[in-house]
Amino acid sequence: MFLTYPGGTSFMDHALRHRSSLSGTRSAQGIRLHAMAVEFPIVHGHPNRLPFEGVLTLVDTPSDKAPNGARGHRVVLTRQAAEAALPSLLGMAVDYKAGWDGHDARQKCGIITAAELVGDRIQVSGYLYARDYPEMEEAIRSSGEMGMSYELADAHVADMRAGIWTLTRATFTGAAILLRDKAAYRRTSFRLSHQATGRARSTAHAG
């Protein structure tokens, strides 16, 4: 997880304005769901699309450890902030760092095409660039349990003096794939999927 915020205490200048295709439903179990996706045509056997899905983060839940940029503070992303920021995930890149232990925003290896908020989890799906990064599939499969970590900009912290920072506003700028135990949230997950789809699944695979 990586946070940036202008001046350390500034509010985000304006709320997200474009929310086309955003929907909210309630299942028989009473789980609130918000979903958004960009539809891509299915191209069977596309050499540069390797589908993935994962749990990016949790809402209304303190992180297990402090993320980069939080000055040693654990953080909580509120549900309201997550719902407002969900559209900003679409089209953002996923990246990885050698060693699978952090972020490298210049090492972009895929794209997020769908995101949904189910219960307390933000679930995402998209494609890795398999032809551009031929070593990635085997590395992910052999690296053990993988997780994810989000990247934020324009984050507003409710009280900078609090022991745990509460993020009430933010914009997603990307996400990293990393080992689960290196993520700020250890209940995140990442896995490859060979089912060609542009939408996130409604079930999570977090440990």
N, C-alpha and C positions, 0 to 999 in steps of 0.2 A: 504494500500500500504506500502511495506517495502523495503527500498533500502539498499544495501551494495555495497561498492566500495573499492578496495584495496588502502590503503594509501590516500584516499580522492581525488586524482587527477589523478591516473594512468589510462592508456588506457587499454582496454581489450586486452589480449595477442594475440588472433587470432580470426578471424571471424568464424562464424558457417560454417562448410564445408559440412554437409550432409542435403540436401534439397529434398530428393525424395518425390514425390507426391505433390509437391508444384505447384499450378497453378494460372494463372492470367487471368481474363476475363473482358469484359466491357459490361454492360447491355445496353438495349435500352435507358435508362435514363443517360447513361454515367458514371455510378458508377463503380469505379475500385474495383475489388474483388480479394483477394488472399485467398486460402483455402488449408488446410492440415488436413488429418485425418488418424487415424489408424483404419482399419476395424476390427470389432469384430463380430463373428458369433452371430446371433440372437438366444437367448435361451428364449423361451416364458415362462413367469412365474418364471424366475430366482429369488430366494429369496434374493439375495444379490446385485442385480443391480437395482437401482432406477434412471432412466434417469433424467438428468437436462440439462438446457440450460441457458445462460445468456450473458450479455454484461459485459466484464471484465474491459474495460477502453476505453478512447478516445485518438486519436492521434492528434498531432498538436493543442492541446487544453490545456490551463493551468488548473491544478487541482483546485478544489474549495477550498481546504485547503492543508496545508503542510502534506506530508506523514511522517511516522516514518522513521528516518534515514536521512532526508533531512535538518536537522538543521534549521527548521523553514521556509524553502523555499517552495513555491509552485513549481510544476514541469510541464514540457511539454515533452512528449515522441514523438519524431519526427516520421513521417511516414516511413522514410527510416530505422530508427532503429527498428520500429515495424515489418516491412516486413522481415528484416534480422533475428529478434529474434523469429518470429512466430514458426519455427520448434521446438524451445526449450520448447514450452508449452506442446507438446505432451508427455503423460506419467507422467506429473507432478501432484502432489497431490493437492486437495482442502482441506482446514482445517477450523476449526472454534474455537472460544473462548467462554467460558461460558459468557453469557450476550450478545453475538452477537455484540460486539463493537470493535473487533480488530483481531489480528492474534495470532495463536498458532500453530507453524509449527510441533509440536509433536502430535497434535490432528488431524491426517490425517483421513479424513472421505470419501474420494472418489478420482476419477482420471479423468483427462482431456483427452479425446480421439480425439477431433477435435477442430480446431481453424480456424477462417477466419477473414479477414479484409475487411469490407464492408463500404464504405464511410469513416467516421471518427471513426468507432467503431470496436473494436476487440470482436468478438463473439466466445463463446466457448460452448462446450457441452461435456457430459461424464456421469459418473455414480457415485452415492453415494452408500456406503456400507450399505444397508438398514438393513440387518440381524445383522451386527456388531454394528450398531447404531440404534436400534429400536425406540428410542425416537425422532430421528431427523426429520422424516417426519412431525409429528404433530407439533413439535416445529417450523419448518419453515413455515408451513401453518398458524400458529397462531401468528407469531411474527410480522406481518405487512409487509410492503414493504421491500424486501431484495435486497441487492446489492452485489458487489464483489470488491475485492481489490487485485492487483497483488503483487507478491514478486519478487524482482530482485537481481541479483548479477553482479559483474563486470561492474557496470554502469559507463559510462563516461559522465561527465558534461562538456559542452562546455566552460563555464565560471563560476567558483566557486564564483566570486564576483557579479554576476548578481542577481537582485532581484528575478527573476523566473529562476530556473535552467532548462536548455535545455538538455535533455538526448539524446545523439547521438549514443549511443551504449550500449547494455545491454543483459543479459541472463535471461529469465524467470526461476524461480526456484519453483514456485507454485502460489497459489491463496487462498484467504480467502473468506468465505461467512460471511456476516455481514449485519446489518441493513443499509439500503441505506443512511440514514442521518449521519452514522458514517464513510462512505467511503470518500476517498479523492476526488472522482468524484461522484457527486450525480445523474448523469445520467446513472450509471451502473444499472444492474438488475440481478436477479437470480430467477428462477422458476423451479419447478419440472414438469416433463413431463412423462406421462405414455405410450408414444409411443416409443417402443424399437427401437432405432436407434443409430448408431455409429457416425453420422455426425452432424455437426452444421447446424442450419437452416439458410436460407438466409434472414430472417426477424428478426428484433430486437424487444425487448419488454422493452425498457427503458422508464422511466418516465421523 
